[in-house]
Amino acid sequence: NVTAGGNLALSATNTLFLDGNGGHTFITEYAANKMQLQAGGQGSVILDGTNSGEVRMGVGTSSPDNNVHVVTTSSETGITVQSNLGGTGSAIGGQIKLALGARNNSGSGQSDTQSGDVLGQIMFEGQGTDYSYQGGNIKTIVTTGDGNDNRSNQGTAMTFETIAVGSVSPAERLRITGDGHVQIPDNAKFRVG
């Protein structure tokens, strides 16, 4: 149905086929507050609005457990971020930004990150016969900042964590400090070769 305002309106049980009635490319309401987009019958994308205050996107899953959740049955699930710009000697390819804070550049009045805050984290997870586990992390941690510091007073460190046999959570194994020093925790062993 086309409304008086020119919008296309479908009831909750109807499907909009984009390649003919009954085709394999369509948009539909998958369930209450969930929209499904399918192209060529090759899997679908679900936009899930059932979580208070946010919409989650599931690619290959109808129940995304994070803002974006990608599931495939292949051994190499991937996300590609690419720049098609040719090399110039100063070109930068795709970027992934992990950020904490408003990312506002007005010059003043922003709440700053504080010592102990994690600006971003890459988590590596695996599966035991009992539970899934967090096998390692790479984190950037704020090491200075008291709640009233500008960006030049925000020191950071990058940490690398792994899990040992017999443990249930990863521990820090290496740290690169804000001034470029590499630290290995006191109880760690340093091996070459």
N, CA and C atoms as a LAMMPS dump frame, in Angstrom:
ITEM: TIMESTEP
0
ITEM: NUMBER OF ATOMS
579
ITEM: BOX BOUNDS ff ff ff
-5.0000000000000000e+02 5.0000000000000000e+02
-5.0000000000000000e+02 5.0000000000000000e+02
-5.0000000000000000e+02 5.0000000000000000e+02
ITEM: ATOMS id mol type element x y z
1 1 1 N 0.839 -1.187 0
2 1 2 C 0 0 0
3 1 3 C 0.878 1.242 0
4 2 1 N 0.501 2.217 -0.771
5 2 2 C 1.202 3.493 -0.778
6 2 3 C 0.361 4.475 0.027
7 3 1 N 0.974 5.091 1.041
8 3 2 C 0.254 6.015 1.902
9 3 3 C 0.082 7.355 1.195
10 4 1 N -0.751 8.223 1.808
11 4 2 C -0.983 9.553 1.242
12 4 3 C 0.312 10.354 1.167
13 5 1 N 1.261 10.067 2.066
14 5 2 C 2.543 10.775 2.052
15 5 3 C 3.539 10.184 1.064
16 6 1 N 3.147 9.135 0.332
17 6 2 C 4.024 8.546 -0.666
18 6 3 C 4.896 7.425 -0.137
19 7 1 N 4.667 6.983 1.112
20 7 2 C 5.452 5.894 1.677
21 7 3 C 4.845 4.545 1.316
22 8 1 N 5.678 3.538 1.183
23 8 2 C 5.225 2.186 0.939
24 8 3 C 5.033 1.509 2.287
25 9 1 N 3.845 1.034 2.575
26 9 2 C 3.544 0.426 3.876
27 9 3 C 3.109 -1.017 3.667
28 10 1 N 3.758 -1.935 4.407
29 10 2 C 3.39 -3.348 4.377
30 10 3 C 2.976 -3.764 5.774
31 11 1 N 2.031 -4.683 5.854
32 11 2 C 1.68 -5.202 7.171
33 11 3 C 2.814 -6.091 7.663
34 12 1 N 2.822 -6.394 8.944
35 12 2 C 3.929 -7.12 9.569
36 12 3 C 4.163 -8.491 8.948
37 13 1 N 3.157 -9.082 8.351
38 13 2 C 3.311 -10.433 7.813
39 13 3 C 3.669 -10.444 6.332
40 14 1 N 3.76 -9.294 5.686
41 14 2 C 4.042 -9.237 4.258
42 14 3 C 5.531 -9.115 3.984
43 15 1 N 5.907 -9.485 2.776
44 15 2 C 7.3 -9.446 2.331
45 15 3 C 7.381 -8.605 1.068
46 16 1 N 8.429 -7.801 0.967
47 16 2 C 8.679 -7.014 -0.244
48 16 3 C 9.727 -7.753 -1.061
49 17 1 N 9.306 -8.373 -2.171
50 17 2 C 10.228 -9.091 -3.048
51 17 3 C 10.816 -8.103 -4.047
52 18 1 N 12.12 -8.168 -4.215
53 18 2 C 12.796 -7.244 -5.111
54 18 3 C 13.142 -7.887 -6.448
55 19 1 N 12.844 -9.175 -6.596
56 19 2 C 13.129 -9.873 -7.859
57 19 3 C 11.913 -10.67 -8.322
58 20 1 N 10.742 -10.142 -8.077
59 20 2 C 9.515 -10.819 -8.487
60 20 3 C 8.878 -11.544 -7.318
61 21 1 N 7.578 -11.757 -7.381
62 21 2 C 6.836 -12.388 -6.295
63 21 3 C 7.365 -13.788 -6.027
64 22 1 N 7.801 -14.043 -4.808
65 22 2 C 8.301 -15.357 -4.427
66 22 3 C 9.766 -15.567 -4.751
67 23 1 N 10.471 -14.507 -5.121
68 23 2 C 11.889 -14.626 -5.459
69 23 3 C 12.763 -14.789 -4.224
70 24 1 N 14.064 -14.734 -4.44
71 24 2 C 15.019 -14.985 -3.374
72 24 3 C 15.669 -13.719 -2.831
73 25 1 N 15.265 -12.555 -3.312
74 25 2 C 15.803 -11.298 -2.805
75 25 3 C 14.629 -10.502 -2.249
76 26 1 N 14.666 -10.263 -0.928
77 26 2 C 13.498 -9.647 -0.302
78 26 3 C 13.846 -8.943 0.993
79 27 1 N 12.888 -8.167 1.482
80 27 2 C 12.929 -7.519 2.789
81 27 3 C 11.638 -7.918 3.496
82 28 1 N 11.767 -8.333 4.76
83 28 2 C 10.58 -8.74 5.506
84 28 3 C 10.788 -8.521 7
85 29 1 N 9.703 -8.528 7.744
86 29 2 C 9.822 -8.515 9.202
87 29 3 C 10.048 -9.956 9.633
88 30 1 N 11.252 -10.257 10.134
89 30 2 C 11.638 -11.615 10.519
90 30 3 C 10.879 -12.058 11.759
91 31 1 N 10.774 -11.183 12.717
92 31 2 C 10.041 -11.39 13.967
93 31 3 C 9.767 -9.997 14.512
94 32 1 N 9.078 -9.9 15.626
95 32 2 C 8.78 -8.593 16.204
96 32 3 C 10.077 -7.807 16.41
97 33 1 N 10.141 -6.616 15.847
98 33 2 C 11.288 -5.717 15.948
99 33 3 C 12.566 -6.255 15.316
100 34 1 N 12.422 -7.189 14.36
101 34 2 C 13.566 -7.699 13.608
102 34 3 C 13.25 -7.647 12.121
103 35 1 N 14.186 -7.07 11.335
104 35 2 C 14.01 -6.974 9.894
105 35 3 C 15.029 -7.874 9.209
106 36 1 N 14.593 -8.603 8.191
107 36 2 C 15.467 -9.497 7.45
108 36 3 C 15.643 -8.989 6.028
109 37 1 N 16.913 -8.941 5.577
110 37 2 C 17.235 -8.635 4.192
111 37 3 C 17.928 -9.864 3.627
112 38 1 N 17.432 -10.357 2.504
113 38 2 C 18.055 -11.537 1.906
114 38 3 C 18.308 -11.251 0.439
115 39 1 N 19.482 -11.674 -0.061
116 39 2 C 19.853 -11.454 -1.456
117 39 3 C 20.149 -12.79 -2.117
118 40 1 N 19.363 -13.133 -3.125
119 40 2 C 19.622 -14.328 -3.914
120 40 3 C 19.527 -15.633 -3.16
121 41 1 N 18.862 -15.653 -2.031
122 41 2 C 18.722 -16.874 -1.249
123 41 3 C 20.015 -17.352 -0.617
124 42 1 N 21.008 -16.475 -0.517
125 42 2 C 22.337 -16.861 -0.029
126 42 3 C 22.594 -16.403 1.398
127 43 1 N 21.68 -16.58 2.288
128 43 2 C 21.855 -16.113 3.657
129 43 3 C 21.228 -14.747 3.807
130 44 1 N 21.24 -14.237 5.005
131 44 2 C 20.531 -12.988 5.228
132 44 3 C 21.212 -12.137 6.278
133 45 1 N 20.777 -10.884 6.297
134 45 2 C 21.2 -9.926 7.308
135 45 3 C 19.963 -9.622 8.149
136 46 1 N 20.127 -9.671 9.464
137 46 2 C 19.033 -9.368 10.383
138 46 3 C 19.365 -8.073 11.106
139 47 1 N 18.466 -7.125 11.102
140 47 2 C 18.567 -5.933 11.938
141 47 3 C 17.637 -6.159 13.116
142 48 1 N 18.234 -6.228 14.308
143 48 2 C 17.518 -6.625 15.518
144 48 3 C 17.334 -5.409 16.416
145 49 1 N 16.103 -4.956 16.558
146 49 2 C 15.786 -3.813 17.407
147 49 3 C 15.185 -4.211 18.738
148 50 1 N 15.408 -5.455 19.179
149 50 2 C 14.804 -5.916 20.432
150 50 3 C 15.608 -5.508 21.659
151 51 1 N 16.835 -5.001 21.462
152 51 2 C 17.67 -4.568 22.59
153 51 3 C 17.405 -3.098 22.86
154 52 1 N 17.142 -2.774 24.091
155 52 2 C 16.784 -1.417 24.477
156 52 3 C 17.854 -0.422 24.072
157 53 1 N 17.476 0.561 23.267
158 53 2 C 18.359 1.669 22.933
159 53 3 C 19.348 1.416 21.817
160 54 1 N 19.348 0.244 21.174
161 54 2 C 20.293 -0.006 20.1
162 54 3 C 19.727 -0.991 19.093
163 55 1 N 20.287 -0.937 17.882
164 55 2 C 19.958 -1.905 16.85
165 55 3 C 21.207 -2.728 16.599
166 56 1 N 21.056 -4.043 16.59
167 56 2 C 22.173 -4.943 16.321
168 56 3 C 22.013 -5.549 14.936
169 57 1 N 23.146 -5.834 14.283
170 57 2 C 23.115 -6.426 12.951
171 57 3 C 23.721 -7.816 13.001
172 58 1 N 22.965 -8.795 12.535
173 58 2 C 23.46 -10.163 12.458
174 58 3 C 23.623 -10.575 11.015
175 59 1 N 24.82 -10.994 10.64
176 59 2 C 25.083 -11.527 9.311
177 59 3 C 25.293 -13.018 9.487
178 60 1 N 24.345 -13.812 9.001
179 60 2 C 24.43 -15.252 9.18
180 60 3 C 23.881 -15.735 10.51
181 61 1 N 23.341 -14.843 11.319
182 61 2 C 22.702 -15.215 12.581
183 61 3 C 21.468 -14.352 12.79
184 62 1 N 20.432 -14.942 13.343
185 62 2 C 19.21 -14.184 13.616
186 62 3 C 19.189 -13.642 15.037
187 63 1 N 20.225 -13.978 15.829
188 63 2 C 20.302 -13.518 17.217
189 63 3 C 21.679 -12.909 17.493
190 64 1 N 21.958 -11.726 16.947
191 64 2 C 23.275 -11.117 17.184
192 64 3 C 23.479 -10.806 18.666
193 65 1 N 24.659 -11.161 19.195
194 65 2 C 24.927 -10.898 20.611
195 65 3 C 25.838 -9.692 20.819
196 66 1 N 26.041 -8.914 19.751
197 66 2 C 26.801 -7.677 19.844
198 66 3 C 26.291 -6.741 18.767
199 67 1 N 26.824 -5.527 18.7
200 67 2 C 26.336 -4.556 17.728
201 67 3 C 26.416 -5.081 16.3
202 68 1 N 27.507 -5.754 15.953
203 68 2 C 27.644 -6.448 14.674
204 68 3 C 28.15 -7.847 14.988
205 69 1 N 27.453 -8.863 14.477
206 69 2 C 27.801 -10.26 14.757
207 69 3 C 27.783 -11.002 13.428
208 70 1 N 28.944 -11.549 13.031
209 70 2 C 29.071 -12.256 11.759
210 70 3 C 29.324 -13.729 12.049
211 71 1 N 28.519 -14.615 11.44
212 71 2 C 28.669 -16.055 11.61
213 71 3 C 28.645 -16.698 10.233
214 72 1 N 29.625 -17.573 9.955
215 72 2 C 29.595 -18.374 8.735
216 72 3 C 29.996 -19.789 9.086
217 73 1 N 29.814 -20.694 8.15
218 73 2 C 30.228 -22.078 8.359
219 73 3 C 31.591 -22.335 7.727
220 74 1 N 32.231 -21.303 7.189
221 74 2 C 33.562 -21.485 6.599
222 74 3 C 34.626 -21.328 7.674
223 75 1 N 35.86 -21.755 7.365
224 75 2 C 36.926 -21.706 8.362
225 75 3 C 37.57 -20.33 8.476
226 76 1 N 37.308 -19.442 7.564
227 76 2 C 37.928 -18.12 7.602
228 76 3 C 36.867 -17.039 7.463
229 77 1 N 36.199 -16.731 8.567
230 77 2 C 35.223 -15.648 8.57
231 77 3 C 35.992 -14.348 8.578
232 78 1 N 35.651 -13.416 7.721
233 78 2 C 36.451 -12.204 7.647
234 78 3 C 35.637 -10.953 7.435
235 79 1 N 36.242 -9.856 7.785
236 79 2 C 35.704 -8.526 7.508
237 79 3 C 36.822 -7.761 6.816
238 80 1 N 36.549 -7.181 5.675
239 80 2 C 37.561 -6.45 4.926
240 80 3 C 37.245 -4.965 4.948
241 81 1 N 38.243 -4.172 5.275
242 81 2 C 38.152 -2.715 5.207
243 81 3 C 39.249 -2.281 4.246
244 82 1 N 38.882 -1.735 3.1
245 82 2 C 39.84 -1.495 2.029
246 82 3 C 39.732 -0.085 1.486
247 83 1 N 40.889 0.493 1.168
248 83 2 C 40.936 1.736 0.405
249 83 3 C 41.409 1.383 -0.991
250 84 1 N 40.738 1.865 -2.019
251 84 2 C 41.118 1.584 -3.394
252 84 3 C 42.156 2.566 -3.92
253 85 1 N 42.627 3.448 -3.083
254 85 2 C 43.632 4.424 -3.471
255 85 3 C 44.949 3.715 -3.752
256 86 1 N 45.621 4.102 -4.822
257 86 2 C 46.932 3.534 -5.119
258 86 3 C 47.97 4.067 -4.147
259 87 1 N 49.073 3.358 -4.009
260 87 2 C 50.131 3.773 -3.098
261 87 3 C 50.751 5.105 -3.514
262 88 1 N 51.022 5.951 -2.526
263 88 2 C 51.621 7.264 -2.793
264 88 3 C 52.858 7.5 -1.943
265 89 1 N 53.188 6.56 -1.091
266 89 2 C 54.267 6.764 -0.141
267 89 3 C 53.765 7.294 1.188
268 90 1 N 52.541 7.818 1.208
269 90 2 C 51.938 8.275 2.462
270 90 3 C 50.479 7.832 2.565
271 91 1 N 50.03 6.971 1.648
272 91 2 C 48.644 6.492 1.657
273 91 3 C 48.423 5.549 2.828
274 92 1 N 47.198 5.512 3.316
275 92 2 C 46.812 4.622 4.413
276 92 3 C 45.657 3.763 3.918
277 93 1 N 45.754 2.472 4.146
278 93 2 C 44.692 1.552 3.748
279 93 3 C 43.533 1.593 4.73
280 94 1 N 42.738 0.532 4.76
281 94 2 C 41.584 0.468 5.642
282 94 3 C 41.964 0.623 7.103
283 95 1 N 41.074 1.191 7.878
284 95 2 C 41.321 1.418 9.299
285 95 3 C 40.152 0.889 10.119
286 96 1 N 40.473 0.406 11.289
287 96 2 C 39.454 0.074 12.28
288 96 3 C 39.764 0.935 13.486
289 97 1 N 38.83 1.764 13.899
290 97 2 C 39.036 2.638 15.054
291 97 3 C 38.278 2.081 16.251
292 98 1 N 39.012 1.867 17.324
293 98 2 C 38.413 1.475 18.594
294 98 3 C 38.514 2.704 19.479
295 99 1 N 37.41 3.242 19.932
296 99 2 C 37.433 4.541 20.606
297 99 3 C 36.61 4.517 21.891
298 100 1 N 37.045 5.318 22.847
299 100 2 C 36.304 5.56 24.082
300 100 3 C 36.199 7.064 24.245
301 101 1 N 35.012 7.577 24.403
302 101 2 C 34.82 9.022 24.549
303 101 3 C 33.974 9.571 23.42
304 102 1 N 33.709 10.863 23.488
305 102 2 C 32.796 11.52 22.561
306 102 3 C 33.392 11.737 21.172
307 103 1 N 34.716 11.689 21.03
308 103 2 C 35.416 11.991 19.79
309 103 3 C 35.039 13.375 19.282
310 104 1 N 34.928 14.312 20.203
311 104 2 C 34.573 15.691 19.872
312 104 3 C 35.838 16.529 19.883
313 105 1 N 36.022 17.349 18.888
314 105 2 C 37.222 18.169 18.773
315 105 3 C 36.916 19.648 18.947
316 106 1 N 35.987 19.971 19.834
317 106 2 C 35.606 21.369 20.033
318 106 3 C 36.651 22.157 20.81
319 107 1 N 37.56 21.471 21.5
320 107 2 C 38.631 22.165 22.212
321 107 3 C 38.438 22.258 23.713
322 108 1 N 37.238 22.091 24.208
323 108 2 C 37.034 22.143 25.659
324 108 3 C 35.678 21.555 26.017
325 109 1 N 35.519 21.296 27.318
326 109 2 C 34.222 20.875 27.833
327 109 3 C 33.914 19.397 27.703
328 110 1 N 34.885 18.591 27.305
329 110 2 C 34.626 17.166 27.138
330 110 3 C 35.031 16.391 28.388
331 111 1 N 34.35 15.289 28.647
332 111 2 C 34.764 14.382 29.72
333 111 3 C 35.948 13.584 29.206
334 112 1 N 37.049 13.582 29.965
335 112 2 C 38.25 12.9 29.483
336 112 3 C 38.311 11.463 29.974
337 113 1 N 39.116 10.668 29.264
338 113 2 C 39.371 9.315 29.721
339 113 3 C 40.325 9.39 30.897
340 114 1 N 40.266 8.387 31.762
341 114 2 C 41.033 8.412 33.004
342 114 3 C 41.901 7.168 33.133
343 115 1 N 42.89 7.262 34.004
344 115 2 C 43.812 6.162 34.244
345 115 3 C 43.031 4.886 34.539
346 116 1 N 43.367 3.829 33.818
347 116 2 C 42.675 2.551 33.979
348 116 3 C 41.639 2.277 32.906
349 117 1 N 41.184 3.327 32.202
350 117 2 C 40.228 3.112 31.118
351 117 3 C 40.898 2.349 29.974
352 118 1 N 40.148 1.474 29.314
353 118 2 C 40.643 0.741 28.152
354 118 3 C 40.068 1.418 26.907
355 119 1 N 40.945 2.001 26.073
356 119 2 C 40.49 2.71 24.877
357 119 3 C 39.966 1.765 23.813
358 120 1 N 40.524 0.583 23.756
359 120 2 C 40.089 -0.416 22.788
360 120 3 C 40.711 -1.75 23.12
361 121 1 N 40.059 -2.814 22.681
362 121 2 C 40.522 -4.156 23.011
363 121 3 C 40.171 -5.099 21.878
364 122 1 N 41.125 -5.923 21.496
365 122 2 C 40.872 -7.011 20.559
366 122 3 C 40.892 -8.288 21.391
367 123 1 N 39.784 -9.012 21.375
368 123 2 C 39.658 -10.233 22.173
369 123 3 C 39.729 -11.45 21.254
370 124 1 N 40.41 -12.483 21.719
371 124 2 C 40.505 -13.742 21.001
372 124 3 C 39.819 -14.793 21.858
373 125 1 N 38.795 -15.456 21.28
374 125 2 C 38.028 -16.428 22.054
375 125 3 C 38.101 -17.811 21.438
376 126 1 N 37.996 -18.826 22.277
377 126 2 C 37.979 -20.214 21.842
378 126 3 C 36.869 -20.967 22.548
379 127 1 N 36.809 -22.285 22.317
380 127 2 C 35.739 -23.096 22.883
381 127 3 C 36.318 -24.334 23.54
382 128 1 N 36.062 -24.507 24.83
383 128 2 C 36.396 -25.749 25.519
384 128 3 C 35.211 -26.694 25.432
385 129 1 N 35.343 -27.9 25.961
386 129 2 C 34.214 -28.833 25.957
387 129 3 C 33.142 -28.396 26.933
388 130 1 N 33.495 -27.486 27.851
389 130 2 C 32.529 -27.017 28.838
390 130 3 C 32.022 -25.608 28.519
391 131 1 N 32.916 -24.644 28.364
392 131 2 C 32.54 -23.248 28.137
393 131 3 C 33.434 -22.64 27.064
394 132 1 N 32.976 -21.512 26.519
395 132 2 C 33.865 -20.735 25.671
396 132 3 C 34.849 -20.014 26.587
397 133 1 N 35.986 -19.599 26.052
398 133 2 C 36.982 -18.935 26.888
399 133 3 C 37.647 -17.798 26.129
400 134 1 N 38.134 -16.844 26.886
401 134 2 C 38.857 -15.709 26.348
402 134 3 C 40.334 -16.091 26.341
403 135 1 N 40.885 -16.378 25.165
404 135 2 C 42.239 -16.893 25.064
405 135 3 C 43.327 -15.842 25.078
406 136 1 N 42.992 -14.603 24.768
407 136 2 C 43.994 -13.548 24.765
408 136 3 C 43.382 -12.204 24.442
409 137 1 N 44.143 -11.152 24.705
410 137 2 C 43.698 -9.786 24.453
411 137 3 C 44.87 -8.922 24.023
412 138 1 N 44.575 -7.945 23.215
413 138 2 C 45.482 -6.828 22.972
414 138 3 C 44.689 -5.59 23.374
415 139 1 N 45.223 -4.799 24.294
416 139 2 C 44.497 -3.645 24.831
417 139 3 C 45.369 -2.401 24.768
418 140 1 N 44.72 -1.238 24.633
419 140 2 C 45.382 0.045 24.876
420 140 3 C 44.718 0.647 26.097
421 141 1 N 45.533 0.863 27.137
422 141 2 C 45.041 1.294 28.443
423 141 3 C 45.558 2.694 28.748
424 142 1 N 44.696 3.559 29.281
425 142 2 C 45.107 4.888 29.724
426 142 3 C 45.884 4.729 31.032
427 143 1 N 47.083 5.312 31.099
428 143 2 C 47.918 5.164 32.294
429 143 3 C 47.997 6.45 33.11
430 144 1 N 47.616 7.567 32.536
431 144 2 C 47.541 8.827 33.277
432 144 3 C 46.219 9.487 32.936
433 145 1 N 45.81 10.421 33.729
434 145 2 C 44.516 11.069 33.518
435 145 3 C 43.71 10.975 34.784
436 146 1 N 43.264 12.114 35.287
437 146 2 C 42.578 12.147 36.58
438 146 3 C 41.156 12.666 36.464
439 147 1 N 40.646 12.764 35.251
440 147 2 C 39.289 13.275 35.063
441 147 3 C 39.256 14.734 34.656
442 148 1 N 40.43 15.37 34.575
443 148 2 C 40.476 16.781 34.201
444 148 3 C 41.736 17.066 33.38
445 149 1 N 42.058 16.183 32.433
446 149 2 C 43.277 16.322 31.641
447 149 3 C 42.965 16.484 30.165
448 150 1 N 43.787 17.322 29.482
449 150 2 C 43.635 17.423 28.036
450 150 3 C 44.412 16.291 27.374
451 151 1 N 44.378 16.216 26.055
452 151 2 C 44.95 15.073 25.351
453 151 3 C 46.451 14.928 25.543
454 152 1 N 47.174 16.031 25.767
455 152 2 C 48.627 15.918 25.929
456 152 3 C 49.014 15.313 27.275
457 153 1 N 48.072 15.172 28.193
458 153 2 C 48.336 14.531 29.49
459 153 3 C 47.756 13.128 29.574
460 154 1 N 47.373 12.576 28.441
461 154 2 C 46.762 11.24 28.415
462 154 3 C 47.782 10.216 27.942
463 155 1 N 48.561 9.652 28.858
464 155 2 C 49.51 8.598 28.508
465 155 3 C 48.804 7.261 28.374
466 156 1 N 49.336 6.405 27.498
467 156 2 C 48.731 5.083 27.294
468 156 3 C 49.812 4.007 27.275
469 157 1 N 49.385 2.777 27.421
470 157 2 C 50.239 1.598 27.264
471 157 3 C 49.461 0.575 26.444
472 158 1 N 50.19 -0.249 25.689
473 158 2 C 49.564 -1.351 24.959
474 158 3 C 49.983 -2.642 25.642
475 159 1 N 48.991 -3.481 25.965
476 159 2 C 49.277 -4.735 26.662
477 159 3 C 48.873 -5.927 25.811
478 160 1 N 49.584 -7.028 26.028
479 160 2 C 49.318 -8.281 25.34
480 160 3 C 49.093 -9.344 26.41
481 161 1 N 47.974 -10.065 26.3
482 161 2 C 47.604 -11.067 27.301
483 161 3 C 47.391 -12.419 26.633
484 162 1 N 47.805 -13.473 27.309
485 162 2 C 47.529 -14.836 26.861
486 162 3 C 47.057 -15.654 28.058
487 163 1 N 46.54 -16.84 27.775
488 163 2 C 46.058 -17.717 28.834
489 163 3 C 46.974 -18.939 28.921
490 164 1 N 47.342 -19.317 30.12
491 164 2 C 48.197 -20.488 30.341
492 164 3 C 47.334 -21.723 30.584
493 165 1 N 47.88 -22.9 30.32
494 165 2 C 47.182 -24.15 30.62
495 165 3 C 46.883 -24.172 32.123
496 166 1 N 45.662 -24.516 32.473
497 166 2 C 45.258 -24.551 33.872
498 166 3 C 44.587 -23.271 34.339
499 167 1 N 44.628 -22.228 33.51
500 167 2 C 43.99 -20.956 33.862
501 167 3 C 42.635 -20.845 33.173
502 168 1 N 41.803 -19.947 33.675
503 168 2 C 40.499 -19.712 33.053
504 168 3 C 40.377 -18.299 32.492
505 169 1 N 41.412 -17.479 32.682
506 169 2 C 41.374 -16.129 32.129
507 169 3 C 42.784 -15.698 31.744
508 170 1 N 42.904 -14.809 30.749
509 170 2 C 44.229 -14.382 30.304
510 170 3 C 44.896 -13.439 31.299
511 171 1 N 46.222 -13.404 31.244
512 171 2 C 47.017 -12.516 32.099
513 171 3 C 47.981 -11.73 31.209
514 172 1 N 48.353 -10.533 31.684
515 172 2 C 49.273 -9.693 30.926
516 172 3 C 50.647 -10.346 30.853
517 173 1 N 51.186 -10.43 29.63
518 173 2 C 52.504 -11.044 29.406
519 173 3 C 53.534 -10.023 28.919
520 174 1 N 53.057 -8.939 28.285
521 174 2 C 53.973 -7.944 27.742
522 174 3 C 53.263 -6.605 27.696
523 175 1 N 54.026 -5.532 27.958
524 175 2 C 53.463 -4.177 27.943
525 175 3 C 54.439 -3.254 27.218
526 176 1 N 53.905 -2.43 26.315
527 176 2 C 54.686 -1.359 25.699
528 176 3 C 54.175 -0.065 26.32
529 177 1 N 55.059 0.635 27.03
530 177 2 C 54.65 1.842 27.752
531 177 3 C 54.53 3.024 26.798
532 178 1 N 53.947 4.104 27.303
533 178 2 C 53.771 5.302 26.493
534 178 3 C 55.076 5.897 26.006
535 179 1 N 56.162 5.684 26.723
536 179 2 C 57.454 6.225 26.291
537 179 3 C 58.272 5.192 25.512
538 180 1 N 57.636 4.087 25.111
539 180 2 C 58.272 3.132 24.212
540 180 3 C 59.05 2.018 24.856
541 181 1 N 59.043 1.907 26.17
542 181 2 C 59.738 0.81 26.83
543 181 3 C 58.901 -0.467 26.755
544 182 1 N 59.582 -1.586 26.602
545 182 2 C 58.913 -2.886 26.592
546 182 3 C 59.112 -3.517 27.965
547 183 1 N 58.011 -3.87 28.609
548 183 2 C 58.072 -4.458 29.944
549 183 3 C 57.492 -5.862 29.922
550 184 1 N 58.138 -6.752 30.643
551 184 2 C 57.625 -8.104 30.837
552 184 3 C 57.388 -8.245 32.336
553 185 1 N 56.191 -8.697 32.75
554 185 2 C 55.9 -8.791 34.182
555 185 3 C 56.97 -9.584 34.927
556 186 1 N 57.157 -9.269 36.212
557 186 2 C 58.223 -9.865 37.035
558 186 3 C 58.196 -11.379 37.044
559 187 1 N 57.007 -11.961 37.022
560 187 2 C 56.928 -13.419 37.103
561 187 3 C 57.023 -14.101 35.739
562 188 1 N 57.238 -13.304 34.687
563 188 2 C 57.319 -13.876 33.348
564 188 3 C 58.737 -14.359 33.059
565 189 1 N 58.864 -15.236 32.098
566 189 2 C 60.171 -15.732 31.683
567 189 3 C 60.479 -15.149 30.321
568 190 1 N 61.711 -14.688 30.149
569 190 2 C 62.132 -14.125 28.871
570 190 3 C 63.012 -15.162 28.183
571 191 1 N 62.625 -15.547 26.957
572 191 2 C 63.35 -16.566 26.239
573 191 3 C 63.728 -16.062 24.854
574 192 1 N 64.912 -16.341 24.421
575 192 2 C 65.327 -16.03 23.056
576 192 3 C 65.728 -17.339 22.403
577 193 1 N 65.157 -17.605 21.211
578 193 2 C 65.517 -18.825 20.469
579 193 3 C 64.789 -20.054 20.92
